[in-house]
């Protein structure tokens, strides 16, 4: 069974890089992603390369069954032995699992636990408070790990953002949600300072004072900022369309 013609993107809310052992091998942590069907640019922190591989594996549309097994199949299909950089499992799981997903990592590329919700009330709330702000795509030669600062307090901030984010979403707690978004951003950019470009910092500062939190989806360095706000009108904003399956 396939979701005919549907090839979603993955928006990472918090926990970028926790799906790599250089982070979760120091402290366990989690990533929270949402599955969206908006039309986005490539190289923008939304797992577009993994999405391209999914299109080749399943030309009819993403599968609706055996989601964990098919996510692992997609992970293996993209991360071939000759590939220089590993694409983390949050990308493949985030593309196949509808709704909102939390993946828990503990020193391995594959998560030890996957939690998922398609609760319509939570999805509607998320769509109302998340605004995606487009900025320039990542440069072709972008290497976020060229400089690493594996400071344990920063890793703790990043790794624990997933739990706070997940709990806040389930409580519809926008203060906690915004805090998780900010904690993840500060942890990620502190660990990998090259992810904080001048444009990312300048644009984030525009929205920071009037929102509950501002992050950036994916590896960093460009793409889409995630602004958490109850304001209906935000300049340049895209409202995410979160994919859920029909309720039986």
Secondary structure, 3 states (H helix, E strand, C coil): CEEECCCCEEEEEECCCCCCHHHHCCCCEEEEEEEECCCCCCCCCCCHHHHHHHHHHCCCEEECCCHHHHHHHHHHHHCCCCCCCCCCHHHHHHHHCCCEEEEEECCCCCCCEEEEECCHHHHHHHHHHEEEEECCCCCCCCCHHHCCCCCHHHHHHHHHHHHHHHHHHHHCCHHHHHHHHHHHHHHHHHHCHHHCCHHHHHHHHHHHCCCCEEEECCCCCCCEEEEECCCCCCCCEEECCECCCCCC
